[in-house]
Amino acid sequence: MQLSTIVNGIPYGPYRITASDSASSISRDYLESFGSRAIGAFITVETNNLRVAFNTNPTTTVGHLVEAGQSLRLSGSAAVSAFRYINATAGSNCVFQLTLEF
């Protein structure tokens, strides 16, 4: 699989994040670096599948499915702040890489 993306702003990361069976959001410590808020994010799912939603918590059956090997690009600080994630399958922790843009 060939992967290419355009990074806007100043890239910061990557952070290796492990999802769980409880919905989570990106840590505020990550979101607010360089004295400003992240304006975008690039996410690559490495192991197991991930469910994502915005401004609401995803569940194992509700939210967009991002499969292992796929990537997701978030554009704009509102989208990054609203992003929530959870394991797509209970008990199968998803590991993903996150690079934020400032």
Summary of the structure (lengths in Angstrom):
residues: 102
radius of gyration: 12.8
end to end distance: 27.5
largest distance: 36.7
contacts: 304
relative contact order: 0.38
helix: 10%
strand: 46%
